[in-house]
Amino acid sequence: MQVDLTLSVGQLLAVSLTCMLGLLGGAWGLIRMVATQFSLRMDVKFEALSREVQARDDQIKRLQDDVRDGERALDAFKLHVAQTCMTLDQKTQLETAIFGRMDGLANTFEKLLNVART
């Protein structure tokens, strides 16, 4: 049995065109698959970044709320201190008033003692 492997020019062109179209179609399919996979990976990465940004925004909001609560507590403490504590000037005035009254009482007692002795 003898096989004839000779091809005519038209057949050779048809076979080579078919092979080229097959290769181009395969390359096109491969490129499209790679592009689709790349697009999917980018979508996943952007979704992860979006979740991370949202988590950071939530964390920043909680920190801002904590700072606001701290500022309110500090304002309340300042008000409490202003109402219950005295300044150095107030302390000096109070001491002066107390010592003045004590001196006045001492003078009164001395006068009473002098009157009692006489």
C-alpha positions as CSV (number, residue, x, y, z in Angstrom):
1,M,0.0,0.0,0.0
2,Q,1.4,3.3,-1.0
3,V,0.4,6.6,0.5
4,D,0.5,9.7,-1.6
5,L,1.8,12.6,0.6
6,T,2.0,15.2,-2.1
7,L,-0.2,18.1,-1.8
8,S,-1.3,20.7,-4.3
9,V,-0.6,24.3,-3.8
10,G,-4.2,25.0,-3.0
11,Q,-4.2,22.2,-0.4
12,L,-0.9,23.3,1.0
13,L,-2.3,26.9,1.4
14,A,-5.5,25.5,2.9
15,V,-3.6,23.4,5.4
16,S,-1.2,26.2,6.3
17,L,-4.1,28.7,6.6
18,T,-6.0,26.2,8.8
19,C,-2.9,25.7,11.0
20,M,-2.3,29.4,11.3
21,L,-5.9,30.1,12.1
22,G,-5.8,27.3,14.7
23,L,-2.6,28.7,16.2
24,L,-4.0,32.2,16.2
25,G,-7.3,31.0,17.7
26,G,-5.4,29.1,20.4
27,A,-3.2,32.1,21.1
28,W,-6.3,34.4,21.2
29,G,-8.1,31.9,23.6
30,L,-4.9,31.8,25.8
31,I,-4.6,35.5,25.9
32,R,-8.3,36.0,26.7
33,M,-8.0,33.4,29.5
34,V,-5.0,35.1,31.0
35,A,-6.7,38.5,30.7
36,T,-9.8,37.1,32.4
37,Q,-7.8,35.6,35.2
38,F,-5.9,38.9,35.6
39,S,-9.2,40.8,35.8
40,L,-10.6,38.4,38.3
41,R,-7.4,38.7,40.5
42,M,-7.6,42.5,40.3
43,D,-11.3,42.4,41.3
44,V,-10.4,40.2,44.3
45,K,-7.5,42.6,45.2
46,F,-9.7,45.7,44.9
47,E,-12.4,44.0,47.0
48,A,-9.8,43.2,49.7
49,L,-8.5,46.8,49.6
50,S,-12.0,48.1,49.8
51,R,-12.7,45.9,52.9
52,E,-9.4,47.1,54.5
53,V,-10.2,50.8,53.8
54,Q,-13.7,50.3,55.3
55,A,-12.1,48.6,58.4
56,R,-9.7,51.5,58.8
57,D,-12.5,54.0,58.4
58,D,-14.5,52.2,61.1
59,Q,-11.4,52.2,63.3
60,I,-10.8,55.9,62.8
61,K,-14.5,56.6,63.6
62,R,-14.2,54.6,66.9
63,L,-11.0,56.5,67.8
64,Q,-12.7,59.8,67.0
65,D,-15.6,58.8,69.3
66,D,-13.1,57.8,72.0
67,V,-11.3,61.2,71.7
68,R,-14.6,63.0,71.9
69,D,-15.6,61.0,75.0
70,G,-12.2,61.8,76.5
71,E,-12.6,65.5,75.8
72,R,-16.0,65.4,77.5
73,A,-14.6,63.7,80.5
74,L,-11.7,66.2,80.7
75,D,-14.2,69.1,80.5
76,A,-16.3,67.5,83.3
77,F,-13.2,67.1,85.4
78,K,-12.1,70.7,84.8
79,L,-15.6,71.8,85.9
80,H,-15.4,69.6,89.0
81,V,-12.0,71.0,89.9
82,A,-13.1,74.5,89.4
83,Q,-16.1,74.0,91.6
84,T,-14.4,72.0,94.4
85,C,-10.8,73.1,94.5
86,M,-9.3,76.5,95.2
87,T,-6.6,78.4,93.6
88,L,-3.5,79.7,95.4
89,D,-4.9,83.2,95.6
90,Q,-8.1,81.9,97.1
91,K,-6.1,79.9,99.7
92,T,-4.0,82.9,100.6
93,Q,-7.1,85.1,101.0
94,L,-8.7,82.4,103.2
95,E,-5.6,82.1,105.3
96,T,-5.4,85.8,105.7
97,A,-9.0,86.0,106.8
98,I,-8.6,83.2,109.3
99,F,-5.4,84.6,110.7
100,G,-7.0,88.0,111.0
101,R,-9.9,86.6,112.9
102,M,-7.6,84.6,115.1
103,D,-5.6,87.8,115.8
104,G,-8.9,89.6,116.6
105,L,-9.9,86.8,119.0
106,A,-6.5,86.8,120.6
107,N,-6.7,90.6,121.2
108,T,-10.2,90.2,122.6
109,F,-9.0,87.5,125.0
110,E,-6.0,89.6,126.1
111,K,-8.4,92.5,126.8
112,L,-10.6,90.2,128.8
113,L,-7.6,88.8,130.7
114,N,-6.4,92.3,131.5
115,V,-9.9,93.3,132.7
116,A,-10.1,90.2,134.8
117,R,-6.7,90.8,136.4
118,T,-7.6,94.3,137.4
